[in-house]
Amino acid sequence: MHKYIPLAAFLAASPVAGQTLPPVRPIGATVARSTEPMGSVSTAVALPGGKVLVNDILKRRVLLLDSTFTQVTVVADSTSSTANAYGGRTGGLLSYRGDSALFVDPSSMSMLVINSDGKITRVMAAPRPQDVGKVTLGTSMVMPGMAPMKKSATITPDKTPGRYLAKISFPDVGARQVTVTWDGPAGKGAALFSVNVR
């Protein structure tokens, strides 16, 4: 039993024990509070004028709250009382171009475009993987004080439409940046991924 006491004392005196916690940053005072009962909010999208779109996934509805959170407008829900159905499965809400948002309905494979007033302005088909078009892949290794080291990469279509196989050969280990770009009927875009080569 006494053999372990010096080890415990050493661990307690190690630098890990002496580290301080990061500073606490206050988020500010509460400026508005809603009395609307909500089930489970998965996403909130800020709109101009302090308005907020909320995706209540438990009650399967999208709400628009004004800047004071006192006026609540149902944008889409799962009842027959609104013309805009939420759908049979949990949907997703995300910011979109300008001051609009998208509600993605996986049941119908459609996306509702919601403007800054909470009105559904149009319905779009959800993009399919085969709509991606031309896909390219690039890599780089970022090192402080040096230009990024670039490495060639290949990407080829798989047998399944919209799926691609990428091949990258790195000569050593470390953090890398991988950029995937696409240009097709559904539009152009790019995504940056950080990977750790071991």
Secondary structure, 3 states (H helix, E strand, C coil): CHHHHHHHHHHHCCHHHHCCCCCCCCCCCCCCCCCCCCCCEEEEEECHHHCEEEEECCCCEEEEECCCCCCEEEEEECCCCCCCECCCCCCEEEECCCCCEEEEECCCCEEEEECCCCCEEEEEECCCHHHCCEEEEEEEECCCCCCCEEECEEEEECCCCCCEEEEECCCCCEEEEEEEEEEECCEEEEEEEEEEEC
